[in-house]
Amino acid sequence: MMSITKLKNKQVLVTGASSGIGYETAIAFARGGANLILVDINAEGLAAAAESVRTHGVECLTFRADVADPQAMADLAQEVSESVGALDVLVNNAGVGFIGTFIETPVEIWRRLLNINLMGVVNGCSVFLPKMREAAGPRHIVNVASAAGLAPTCNMSAYAASKHAVVGLTDSLAMELAGSEVRVTVVCPGIINTPIAHASSANVGKSITREQLDRLAEFYRTKGAHPRVVGEAIVDAVLSDRGLVLVGPFARLIYNLRRVSRSLLFRVLIADSRKMGWI
Ligand SMILES: NC(=O)c1ccc[n+]([C@@H]2O[C@H](COP(=O)([O-])OP(=O)(O)OC[C@H]3O[C@@H](n4cnc5c(N)ncnc54)[C@H](O)[C@@H]3O)[C@@H](O)[C@H]2O)c1
């Protein structure tokens, strides 16, 4: 079974491509000569991202779509198929966060996070996989989960649940497609310095204080990796056919701690959360 060996003229679709990890992933593929299809709910960001992608001398299409909307995703797949045929690489990256205790996470927030972070990935795989399977030659699906998909995360129960689900979904799909020409990768980034950590009333619970948010922002700013690191790791995973990508601060540490001892992992995470003033 061959994996993709060169990016030139490949068709790569990235969701959540207007910002952060999605944007840097698009740029990393463009640098290798791939053509890009950028998808995001934020149309302004899309136009700016497409402009930077095109400076690498590759083709770039943009589509405004909500990954959580199955009909919008089916329409997108139809348009993409008519424009460029079957995708070579699909990167399901779009995602949102919420910080707050479990008690302060309303059911609408649970729905929002599961709809975007989990069902967004489900929708992406559902609408693009059939044509990718039919087409001849190696193809690749990359789903962006998180280190929060491998271990518990204090004050982020909905986010952690959505990301654990993405890991479970992706690994199950990888098993199902083993032996086919479609490779599957789950990406678990640690702390990455992107706008996702910027607080707004839509993504923060009531009792989280300004001071806690400032400390979190400072933590992302000083300890977080640049999203470019994740984009490059995703390109590398496609070219070297890696099924699990642990990238950025703490991702590998958390993964290994969990394998060694669940109670040790909990002790370390609780101590860290106390130090951060989270609990
Ligand atoms: N930043 C981190 O520390 C980190 C760590 C692990 C995993 N991740 C994951 O990486 C992915 C990208 O996050 P980021 O940090 O680059 O965040 P970001 O906020 O910079 O980018 C997310 C992008 O997704 C888009 N988006 C949001 N909802 C959408 C929807 N319903 N449909 C289409 N597009 C939508 C946004 O407009 C934005 O452009 C997310 O899945 C996130 O959970 C981030």
The ligand as a MOL file (V3000), in Angstrom:
LIG
                    3D

  0  0  0     0  0            999 V3000
M  V30 BEGIN CTAB
M  V30 COUNTS 44 48 0 0 0
M  V30 BEGIN ATOM
M  V30 1 N -4.7160 25.8820 19.5420 0
M  V30 2 C -4.5440 24.7980 20.2660 0
M  V30 3 O -3.8840 24.8160 21.3150 0
M  V30 4 C -5.1150 23.4900 19.8000 0
M  V30 5 C -4.6810 22.3390 20.4490 0
M  V30 6 C -5.2090 21.1240 20.0580 0
M  V30 7 C -6.1410 21.0620 19.0450 0
M  V30 8 N -6.5710 22.1920 18.4340 0 CHG=1
M  V30 9 C -7.5810 22.0460 17.3740 0
M  V30 10 O -7.0710 22.5510 16.1690 0
M  V30 11 C -8.1520 22.9770 15.3350 0
M  V30 12 C -7.8710 24.3780 14.8270 0
M  V30 13 O -7.8450 25.2650 15.9430 0
M  V30 14 P -7.0050 26.6120 16.0160 0
M  V30 15 O -6.2820 26.5910 17.3080 0
M  V30 16 O -6.2590 26.8130 14.7590 0 CHG=-1
M  V30 17 O -8.2170 27.6620 16.1940 0
M  V30 18 P -8.6140 28.9790 15.3880 0
M  V30 19 O -9.7470 29.5480 16.1800 0
M  V30 20 O -7.4250 29.8110 15.1140 0
M  V30 21 O -9.1510 28.4100 13.9860 0
M  V30 22 C -10.3370 27.6720 13.8570 0
M  V30 23 C -10.9660 27.9920 12.5040 0
M  V30 24 O -12.1430 27.1660 12.3530 0
M  V30 25 C -13.1860 27.9710 11.8400 0
M  V30 26 N -14.4740 27.4250 12.2260 0
M  V30 27 C -15.0430 27.4350 13.4600 0
M  V30 28 N -16.2530 26.8640 13.4200 0
M  V30 29 C -16.4680 26.5020 12.1450 0
M  V30 30 C -17.5400 25.8600 11.4880 0
M  V30 31 N -18.6490 25.5160 12.1400 0
M  V30 32 N -17.4360 25.6100 10.1530 0
M  V30 33 C -16.3200 25.9900 9.4850 0
M  V30 34 N -15.2770 26.6020 10.0540 0
M  V30 35 C -15.3430 26.8560 11.3760 0
M  V30 36 C -12.9450 29.3580 12.4420 0
M  V30 37 O -13.6040 30.3840 11.7170 0
M  V30 38 C -11.4160 29.4520 12.3890 0
M  V30 39 O -10.9820 29.9990 11.1650 0
M  V30 40 C -9.4190 22.8730 16.1980 0
M  V30 41 O -10.0930 21.6720 15.8870 0
M  V30 42 C -8.8670 22.8410 17.6010 0
M  V30 43 O -9.7420 22.1870 18.4950 0
M  V30 44 C -6.0700 23.4200 18.7910 0
M  V30 END ATOM
M  V30 BEGIN BOND
M  V30 1 1 1 2
M  V30 2 2 2 3
M  V30 3 1 2 4
M  V30 4 1 4 5
M  V30 5 2 4 44
M  V30 6 2 5 6
M  V30 7 1 6 7
M  V30 8 2 7 8
M  V30 9 1 8 9
M  V30 10 1 8 44
M  V30 11 1 9 10
M  V30 12 1 9 42
M  V30 13 1 10 11
M  V30 14 1 11 12
M  V30 15 1 11 40
M  V30 16 1 12 13
M  V30 17 1 13 14
M  V30 18 2 14 15
M  V30 19 1 14 16
M  V30 20 1 14 17
M  V30 21 1 17 18
M  V30 22 2 18 19
M  V30 23 1 18 20
M  V30 24 1 18 21
M  V30 25 1 21 22
M  V30 26 1 22 23
M  V30 27 1 23 24
M  V30 28 1 23 38
M  V30 29 1 24 25
M  V30 30 1 25 26
M  V30 31 1 25 36
M  V30 32 1 26 27
M  V30 33 1 26 35
M  V30 34 2 27 28
M  V30 35 1 28 29
M  V30 36 1 29 30
M  V30 37 2 29 35
M  V30 38 1 30 31
M  V30 39 2 30 32
M  V30 40 1 32 33
M  V30 41 2 33 34
M  V30 42 1 34 35
M  V30 43 1 36 37
M  V30 44 1 36 38
M  V30 45 1 38 39
M  V30 46 1 40 41
M  V30 47 1 40 42
M  V30 48 1 42 43
M  V30 END BOND
M  V30 END CTAB
M  END
